[in-house]
Amino acid sequence: MNVGQAVYDLTTIAIKNGRIEEEDRIYHQNELLRLIGSNNLGTPEVKTPEELETIVSTLMDAAKRNEMINDKVNLDMMEALIMDTITPLPSQVNHKFWEYYQQQPNAATNYFYHLSQQNNYIKMRSIAKNIHYFAPSPYGELEITINLSKPEKNPKEIAAALKLPQNSYPDCALCIENEGFFGSLNQAARSNHRIINLELSGEKWGFQYSPYAYFNEHAIVLNHIHQPMIVNKKSFEHLADFVEQFPEYMIGSNADLPIVGGSILTHDHYQAGKHDFPMAKAPIREKINLNNFPMVQAGIVDWPMSVIRLKSADREALIEAAEMIRLKWNQYDNIDLLIQASDDQGTRHHTVTPIMRRRGDDFELDLVLRDNNTNDQYPDGIFHPHADVQHIKQENIGLIEVMGLAILPPRLVRELDEVKAFLMNKAEKVNPIHQEWADQLKQHSFTDVDAYVKQAVADVFTRALSDAGVFKDDSEGHRGFSEFIATFD
């Protein structure tokens, strides 16, 4: 495909998407030529455009030849600039989104999701590299993902980035100022990024999709104001507002403390999506009577972490019940179970991970109890994956993992292949961090080494979730959970 045809075809797509009008075509073509360092359109054919991937590949190759990709403009930055030319302006996207919303919420999210894939803001080709499978556990099927989607920087890029001054704009990767941001060697390119503006409890928030989605329609809901994460009654109101507006989506918040929180605690945000997580399918193990909230059904979820599920058509009653439980948990100690709400300096160690969804007319809220204490035995966290499972999972058990979807590091592809070779007697040893585990696996028989290791990884993830549970799924833990629930009255 020649460059001129690629420019013409991309302009045709921009017109179809509503980014530009037909009258803007010549101007837009010349802007594209300038962008990729070319100055000759030739005589393109008027026809149905080629596949977008082919068009972009042709333009990227031209930009490389013309040295428009260099030590200041990398591949990601150039591709985002090219994709921006077919992406409607923020005002156009918002207008179209809310126009579709008048038909039904699903029509609006379908429009925005498709656009975010088409302009490659959602990195579908990269996401397709991820390894994903389901595996049984005592708590139902779990989802296991080995994350291979985020590209690794080469040594030259890393060295160049180290020499760059640290920018303070935008304040972080979640700020609304990232919309249309050119990027740098140490900041993500966001020229093709768009945010939907919405209101939650009278406050301005943004809605966007995650570039490297971990689940179906993985979205980020972010505060317009750059302020630290906090989980409180207002958070429950935000979640309820969101699922009222978008009933097909779930939404949840990472905990607001280190160790038990997510990777970004500096910007108030939630994660949402159209996905039925394993925890959402888990049944109630034991009912709870909330005498002060007769309109709210409650129970302990049959899950390796400690989860209280609330359900009610009365959203205000549900929010009040959730806030009561959060406040009780923030004051609860059980020294026998190493549970301590705060230390001698008054530092808070308790919080919750809340997840909201709709069940018909009902609001359903899961409250996962979290404690980020450490001690000499567990310096990484008493309720964090312990040392003997960190060869598989040592990162925080954040919102997504809490719900039963493991996000495991790319190193495991190579390391698990070594384990399989060891189990098949094709290697004498494995990476030292896996040796004890591999020796244990070798003591048992198996017929399919791939299936055997997949299940073994899922078993380790189940253990990691159990480590993160404050009330263990045993008689002592059940008794402690009952004692905590007794504080509700």
C-alpha positions as CSV (number, residue, x, y, z in Angstrom):
1,M,0.0,0.0,0.0
2,N,1.4,3.4,-1.0
3,V,1.6,6.3,1.5
4,G,-0.8,8.6,-0.4
5,Q,-3.5,5.9,-0.5
6,A,-3.0,5.3,3.3
7,V,-3.4,9.0,4.0
8,Y,-6.5,9.2,1.8
9,D,-8.0,6.1,3.4
10,L,-7.3,7.3,7.0
11,T,-9.0,10.6,6.1
12,T,-12.0,8.7,4.8
13,I,-12.2,6.9,8.2
14,A,-11.9,10.3,10.0
15,I,-14.9,11.6,8.1
16,K,-16.9,8.4,8.8
17,N,-16.1,8.7,12.5
18,G,-17.2,12.4,12.7
19,R,-13.8,13.8,13.4
20,I,-13.8,16.0,10.3
21,E,-16.2,17.0,7.5
22,E,-15.7,16.2,3.8
23,E,-14.7,19.9,3.3
24,D,-11.7,19.3,5.7
25,R,-10.3,16.4,3.7
26,I,-7.5,18.2,1.8
27,Y,-6.4,20.2,4.8
28,H,-6.4,17.0,6.9
29,Q,-4.5,15.0,4.3
30,N,-1.8,17.7,4.3
31,E,-1.6,17.6,8.1
32,L,-1.1,13.8,8.0
33,L,1.6,14.2,5.4
34,R,3.4,16.7,7.6
35,L,3.0,14.4,10.6
36,I,4.8,11.5,8.9
37,G,7.4,13.7,7.1
38,S,6.0,13.2,3.5
39,N,5.1,15.9,1.0
40,N,3.5,14.0,-1.9
41,L,0.0,12.5,-1.9
42,G,0.1,11.2,-5.4
43,T,-3.2,10.1,-6.9
44,P,-5.1,7.9,-4.4
45,E,-8.0,5.7,-5.5
46,V,-11.5,6.6,-4.3
47,K,-12.6,3.3,-2.7
48,T,-13.5,1.5,0.5
49,P,-10.5,2.0,2.9
50,E,-8.1,-0.8,3.5
51,E,-8.0,-2.5,7.0
52,L,-7.0,0.1,9.6
53,E,-4.0,-2.0,10.7
54,T,-2.6,-2.0,7.2
55,I,-3.1,1.8,6.8
56,V,-1.4,2.6,10.1
57,S,1.5,0.2,9.4
58,T,2.1,2.0,6.1
59,L,2.1,5.4,7.8
60,M,4.3,4.2,10.6
61,D,6.8,2.8,8.1
62,A,6.9,6.2,6.3
63,A,7.4,8.0,9.5
64,K,10.4,5.8,10.3
65,R,11.9,6.3,6.8
66,N,11.5,10.0,7.1
67,E,13.1,10.0,10.6
68,M,10.0,11.4,12.3
69,I,10.4,8.6,14.8
70,N,13.6,9.5,16.7
71,D,15.1,10.1,20.1
72,K,12.3,12.5,21.0
73,V,9.3,10.8,19.3
74,N,9.0,7.0,19.9
75,L,6.7,4.5,18.2
76,D,3.9,4.8,20.7
77,M,3.9,8.6,20.5
78,M,3.7,8.5,16.7
79,E,1.0,5.8,16.6
80,A,-1.1,7.8,19.1
81,L,-0.7,10.9,16.9
82,I,-1.8,9.0,13.8
83,M,-4.8,7.5,15.6
84,D,-5.8,10.8,17.0
85,T,-6.5,12.0,13.5
86,I,-9.5,9.6,13.2
87,T,-10.7,10.1,16.8
88,P,-13.4,12.7,17.3
89,L,-12.5,15.6,19.6
90,P,-13.5,15.3,23.3
91,S,-16.6,17.4,22.8
92,Q,-17.7,15.4,19.8
93,V,-17.2,12.1,21.7
94,N,-19.1,13.3,24.8
95,H,-21.9,14.6,22.6
96,K,-22.2,11.3,20.8
97,F,-21.9,9.3,24.0
98,W,-24.8,11.1,25.7
99,E,-26.8,11.1,22.6
100,Y,-26.6,7.3,22.5
101,Y,-27.3,7.2,26.2
102,Q,-30.7,8.7,25.6
103,Q,-31.5,5.4,23.7
104,Q,-30.0,3.2,26.4
105,P,-26.9,3.2,28.5
106,N,-25.6,0.1,26.7
107,A,-25.7,1.9,23.4
108,A,-23.5,4.7,24.8
109,T,-20.8,2.3,26.3
110,N,-20.9,0.2,23.1
111,Y,-20.1,3.3,21.0
112,F,-17.3,4.4,23.3
113,Y,-15.8,0.9,23.7
114,H,-15.8,0.4,19.9
115,L,-14.2,3.8,19.3
116,S,-11.5,3.1,22.0
117,Q,-10.6,-0.2,20.2
118,Q,-10.7,1.3,16.7
119,N,-8.3,4.1,17.6
120,N,-6.0,1.6,19.4
121,Y,-6.3,3.4,22.8
122,I,-7.3,-0.1,24.0
123,K,-4.4,-2.2,22.9
124,M,-6.3,-5.2,21.6
125,R,-3.4,-6.7,19.7
126,S,-1.2,-6.5,22.8
127,I,-4.0,-7.8,25.1
128,A,-4.4,-10.8,22.9
129,K,-0.9,-11.9,23.9
130,N,-2.1,-12.5,27.5
131,I,-2.4,-16.0,28.7
132,H,-5.8,-16.6,30.3
133,Y,-7.6,-19.6,31.6
134,F,-10.2,-20.8,34.2
135,A,-9.4,-23.3,36.9
136,P,-11.5,-24.9,39.7
137,S,-11.0,-24.2,43.3
138,P,-12.9,-25.0,46.6
139,Y,-14.6,-21.6,46.0
140,G,-15.7,-22.0,42.4
141,E,-13.8,-21.3,39.2
142,L,-11.0,-18.8,39.4
143,E,-9.5,-16.8,36.4
144,I,-5.8,-16.9,35.9
145,T,-4.0,-14.3,33.6
146,I,-0.3,-14.0,32.9
147,N,0.0,-10.4,31.7
148,L,2.0,-10.1,28.5
149,S,0.3,-7.1,27.1
150,K,2.4,-4.2,28.4
151,P,5.4,-3.8,26.2
152,E,8.9,-3.9,27.8
153,K,11.1,-0.9,27.1
154,N,14.4,-1.6,25.5
155,P,17.7,-0.6,27.3
156,K,18.2,2.4,25.0
157,E,14.8,3.8,25.9
158,I,15.3,3.2,29.6
159,A,18.7,4.9,29.5
160,A,17.3,7.9,27.6
161,A,14.3,8.2,30.0
162,L,16.7,8.3,33.0
163,K,18.3,11.5,31.6
164,L,15.0,13.3,31.2
165,P,13.7,15.7,33.8
166,Q,10.8,14.4,35.8
167,N,7.7,16.3,34.6
168,S,5.0,17.4,37.0
169,Y,2.3,17.7,34.3
170,P,0.0,15.8,34.3
171,D,0.3,15.1,38.1
172,C,-0.2,11.3,37.4
173,A,-1.3,8.8,34.8
174,L,-5.0,9.1,35.8
175,C,-5.4,12.9,35.7
176,I,-7.9,14.3,33.2
177,E,-5.0,16.4,31.8
178,N,-3.8,13.2,30.1
179,E,-6.5,13.6,27.5
180,G,-4.6,14.4,24.2
181,F,-1.2,14.6,26.0
182,F,1.6,14.0,23.6
183,G,3.7,12.1,26.1
184,S,7.5,11.6,26.4
185,L,10.0,8.8,26.8
186,N,8.9,8.5,30.4
187,Q,5.3,9.4,30.1
188,A,2.6,7.5,28.2
189,A,1.4,8.9,24.8
190,R,-2.2,9.9,25.1
191,S,-2.9,11.9,21.9
192,N,-5.8,9.5,21.1
193,H,-7.1,9.4,24.6
194,R,-10.7,10.5,25.3
195,I,-12.7,10.8,28.6
196,I,-16.4,10.8,29.1
197,N,-17.5,13.4,31.6
198,L,-20.2,12.4,34.1
199,E,-21.4,13.2,37.6
200,L,-21.3,11.0,40.7
201,S,-23.0,12.4,43.8
202,G,-22.9,15.9,42.3
203,E,-19.1,15.7,41.7
204,K,-17.3,15.8,38.3
205,W,-15.8,12.4,37.3
206,G,-14.4,10.9,34.2
207,F,-15.0,7.6,32.5
208,Q,-12.4,6.0,30.2
209,Y,-11.3,2.5,29.2
210,S,-8.1,0.9,30.4
211,P,-5.5,0.7,27.6
212,Y,-4.3,-2.7,28.8
213,A,-7.6,-4.2,29.9
214,Y,-7.6,-7.1,32.3
215,F,-11.3,-8.0,31.7
216,N,-14.2,-7.3,29.4
217,E,-14.8,-3.5,29.0
218,H,-12.3,-2.8,31.8
219,A,-12.9,0.9,32.6
220,I,-11.5,3.5,34.9
221,V,-13.7,6.1,36.6
222,L,-11.5,8.9,37.8
223,N,-12.0,12.0,39.9
224,H,-11.5,15.3,38.0
225,I,-9.5,16.5,41.0
226,H,-6.1,15.0,41.6
227,Q,-6.5,13.8,45.2
228,P,-5.5,10.7,47.2
229,M,-7.7,7.6,47.2
230,I,-10.1,7.3,50.1
231,V,-12.8,4.8,50.9
232,N,-15.7,6.2,52.9
233,K,-19.4,6.7,52.8
234,K,-19.1,9.0,49.8
235,S,-17.4,6.2,48.0
236,F,-20.4,4.0,48.4
237,E,-22.6,6.8,47.1
238,H,-20.4,7.1,44.0
239,L,-20.6,3.4,43.3
240,A,-24.3,3.4,43.7
241,D,-24.7,6.4,41.4
242,F,-22.5,4.7,38.8
243,V,-24.5,1.4,38.6
244,E,-27.7,3.4,38.5
245,Q,-26.4,5.1,35.4
246,F,-24.8,2.0,33.9
247,P,-26.6,-1.0,35.3
248,E,-24.8,-3.5,33.1
249,Y,-21.5,-2.6,34.7
250,M,-19.9,-3.5,38.0
251,I,-17.7,-1.0,39.8
252,G,-15.3,-1.3,42.7
253,S,-12.6,0.5,44.5
254,N,-9.2,-0.6,45.6
255,A,-8.5,-0.2,49.3
256,D,-7.0,3.1,50.3
257,L,-4.0,1.8,52.2
258,P,-0.6,0.5,51.1
259,I,0.0,-3.3,50.9
260,V,-3.8,-4.0,50.6
261,G,-4.4,-1.2,48.1
262,G,-3.8,-1.0,44.4
263,S,-0.8,0.4,42.5
264,I,-2.0,4.0,42.4
265,L,-3.1,5.5,45.7
266,T,-2.4,9.1,44.7
267,H,-5.5,9.7,42.5
268,D,-9.1,8.9,43.6
269,H,-10.5,6.4,41.1
270,Y,-12.6,3.3,40.6
271,Q,-12.5,0.4,38.2
272,A,-15.6,-0.8,36.3
273,G,-16.5,-3.2,33.6
274,K,-19.0,-5.6,32.0
275,H,-17.6,-8.8,33.6
276,D,-18.9,-11.5,35.9
277,F,-16.1,-12.1,38.3
278,P,-15.7,-15.4,40.2
279,M,-16.4,-13.7,43.6
280,A,-19.7,-12.3,42.2
281,K,-20.8,-15.9,41.5
282,A,-19.9,-17.1,45.0
283,P,-22.8,-18.0,47.3
284,I,-23.6,-16.8,50.8
285,R,-22.0,-19.1,53.4
286,E,-23.9,-17.7,56.3
287,K,-26.7,-15.2,56.6
288,I,-26.4,-12.1,58.8
289,N,-29.3,-10.3,60.5
290,L,-28.9,-6.6,60.4
291,N,-31.5,-5.6,63.0
292,N,-31.0,-1.9,62.4
293,F,-31.4,-2.3,58.6
294,P,-34.4,-4.6,58.0
295,M,-34.5,-3.6,54.3
296,V,-31.0,-4.9,53.7
297,Q,-30.2,-8.6,53.2
298,A,-26.7,-9.5,54.4
299,G,-24.4,-12.5,54.5
300,I,-20.9,-13.8,54.6
301,V,-19.7,-14.8,51.1
302,D,-18.2,-18.3,50.7
303,W,-14.8,-16.9,49.6
304,P,-11.2,-17.3,50.8
305,M,-11.1,-13.6,51.7
306,S,-13.4,-12.1,54.3
307,V,-16.4,-10.6,52.4
308,I,-19.8,-9.3,53.6
309,R,-22.5,-9.0,50.9
310,L,-25.3,-6.5,51.2
311,K,-28.3,-6.5,49.0
312,S,-31.3,-4.1,48.8
313,A,-33.6,-2.2,46.5
314,D,-33.3,0.7,49.0
315,R,-29.9,2.2,48.0
316,E,-29.8,4.6,51.0
317,A,-30.4,1.8,53.5
318,L,-27.7,-0.2,51.8
319,I,-25.2,2.7,51.9
320,E,-26.0,3.4,55.6
321,A,-25.5,-0.3,56.4
322,A,-22.2,-0.4,54.5
323,E,-21.0,2.7,56.3
324,M,-21.9,1.2,59.7
325,I,-19.8,-1.9,58.9
326,R,-16.9,0.1,57.6
327,L,-16.8,2.2,60.8
328,K,-17.1,-0.9,63.0
329,W,-14.3,-2.6,61.1
330,N,-12.1,0.5,61.4
331,Q,-12.3,0.1,65.2
332,Y,-12.2,-3.7,65.5
333,D,-9.3,-5.6,67.1
334,N,-8.8,-9.3,67.6
335,I,-5.3,-9.8,68.9
336,D,-5.6,-13.6,68.8
337,L,-6.0,-13.4,65.1
338,L,-3.4,-10.7,64.6
339,I,-6.1,-8.2,63.7
340,Q,-5.4,-4.6,64.8
341,A,-7.3,-1.5,63.7
342,S,-4.5,1.0,64.4
343,D,-1.1,1.1,66.0
344,D,0.2,2.9,69.1
345,Q,0.9,6.0,66.9
346,G,-2.7,6.1,65.8
347,T,-2.0,5.0,62.2
348,R,-5.0,3.4,60.7
349,H,-4.6,-0.2,59.4
350,H,-8.2,-1.1,58.5
351,T,-10.2,-0.4,55.4
352,V,-12.5,-2.1,53.0
353,T,-12.5,-3.0,49.3
354,P,-16.0,-2.3,48.1
355,I,-17.6,-3.7,44.9
356,M,-21.1,-2.7,43.6
357,R,-23.3,-4.3,41.0
358,R,-27.0,-4.4,40.1
359,R,-29.2,-7.5,40.5
360,G,-32.4,-6.4,38.8
361,D,-33.9,-3.7,40.9
362,D,-31.5,-4.5,43.8
363,F,-28.1,-2.9,44.6
364,E,-25.6,-5.5,45.6
365,L,-22.4,-4.5,47.5
366,D,-19.6,-6.7,48.6
367,L,-17.4,-5.3,51.4
368,V,-14.0,-7.1,51.6
369,L,-12.4,-6.5,55.0
370,R,-8.7,-5.5,54.7
371,D,-5.9,-5.1,57.3
372,N,-2.4,-3.9,56.2
373,N,-0.5,-4.7,59.4
374,T,3.0,-6.2,59.3
375,N,5.1,-8.0,62.0
376,D,8.4,-9.8,62.3
377,Q,7.0,-13.0,60.9
378,Y,5.2,-11.4,58.0
379,P,7.2,-8.2,57.1
380,D,5.4,-7.9,53.7
381,G,2.0,-8.0,55.4
382,I,0.2,-10.3,57.8
383,F,-2.7,-10.4,55.4
384,H,-0.7,-10.4,52.2
385,P,0.6,-13.4,50.1
386,H,3.1,-15.1,52.4
387,A,6.7,-15.9,51.4
388,D,6.0,-19.5,50.3
389,V,3.6,-18.4,47.6
390,Q,5.4,-15.3,46.4
391,H,7.3,-17.3,43.8
392,I,4.0,-17.1,41.9
393,K,2.3,-14.0,43.3
394,Q,4.1,-11.4,45.4
395,E,2.3,-8.2,44.3
396,N,-0.6,-6.6,46.2
397,I,-4.0,-8.4,46.2
398,G,-5.8,-5.5,44.7
399,L,-9.4,-5.1,43.6
400,I,-9.2,-7.4,40.5
401,E,-7.4,-10.2,42.4
402,V,-9.9,-9.9,45.3
403,M,-12.7,-10.8,42.9
404,G,-10.9,-13.9,41.8
405,L,-8.9,-12.9,38.7
406,A,-5.2,-13.4,39.1
407,I,-2.9,-11.0,37.3
408,L,0.5,-12.8,37.2
409,P,3.9,-11.4,36.0
410,P,5.3,-12.2,32.5
411,R,8.4,-13.9,34.1
412,L,6.2,-16.9,34.8
413,V,5.9,-18.0,31.1
414,R,9.6,-18.8,31.0
415,E,9.8,-20.1,34.6
416,L,6.8,-22.4,34.3
417,D,8.2,-23.9,31.2
418,E,11.3,-24.7,33.3
419,V,9.0,-26.3,35.9
420,K,7.3,-28.4,33.2
421,A,10.6,-29.6,31.9
422,F,11.7,-30.5,35.4
423,L,8.5,-32.5,36.0
424,M,9.0,-34.4,32.7
425,N,12.6,-35.2,33.7
426,K,14.0,-33.0,30.9
427,A,15.8,-30.7,33.3
428,E,17.6,-31.3,36.6
429,K,16.6,-28.1,38.3
430,V,14.4,-24.9,38.0
431,N,14.7,-21.3,39.1
432,P,15.6,-21.5,42.8
433,I,12.4,-19.6,43.8
434,H,10.3,-22.5,42.3
435,Q,12.5,-25.4,43.4
436,E,10.7,-26.4,46.6
437,W,7.3,-26.1,44.8
438,A,8.5,-28.1,41.8
439,D,9.8,-30.8,44.1
440,Q,6.4,-31.0,45.8
441,L,4.6,-31.2,42.4
442,K,6.9,-34.0,41.3
443,Q,5.8,-36.2,44.2
444,H,2.3,-36.6,42.5
445,S,1.4,-38.3,39.3
446,F,-0.1,-36.5,36.3
447,T,-1.0,-37.2,32.7
448,D,-1.0,-33.7,31.1
449,V,1.8,-31.6,32.4
450,D,0.3,-28.3,31.0
451,A,-3.0,-28.9,32.8
452,Y,-1.2,-30.1,35.9
453,V,0.9,-26.9,36.2
454,K,-2.0,-24.6,35.3
455,Q,-4.0,-26.1,38.2
456,A,-1.1,-25.9,40.5
457,V,-0.7,-22.2,39.8
458,A,-4.4,-21.7,40.5
459,D,-4.0,-23.6,43.8
460,V,-1.2,-21.2,44.8
461,F,-3.4,-18.2,43.9
462,T,-6.2,-19.6,46.1
463,R,-3.7,-19.8,48.9
464,A,-2.6,-16.2,48.2
465,L,-6.3,-15.1,48.5
466,S,-6.6,-17.0,51.8
467,D,-3.4,-15.3,53.1
468,A,-5.1,-12.0,52.4
469,G,-8.3,-13.0,54.3
470,V,-8.5,-11.5,57.8
471,F,-10.8,-14.2,59.1
472,K,-9.6,-17.6,57.8
473,D,-11.9,-20.2,56.5
474,D,-11.5,-22.4,59.5
475,S,-13.3,-22.8,62.9
476,E,-11.1,-20.2,64.5
477,G,-11.6,-17.7,61.7
478,H,-15.4,-18.4,61.6
479,R,-15.6,-17.7,65.3
480,G,-13.7,-14.4,64.9
481,F,-16.0,-13.4,62.1
482,S,-19.0,-14.1,64.2
483,E,-17.5,-12.0,67.1
484,F,-17.0,-9.0,64.6
485,I,-20.6,-9.3,63.4
486,A,-21.9,-9.3,67.0
487,T,-20.6,-5.7,67.2
488,F,-23.2,-4.5,64.6
489,D,-26.1,-4.3,67.1
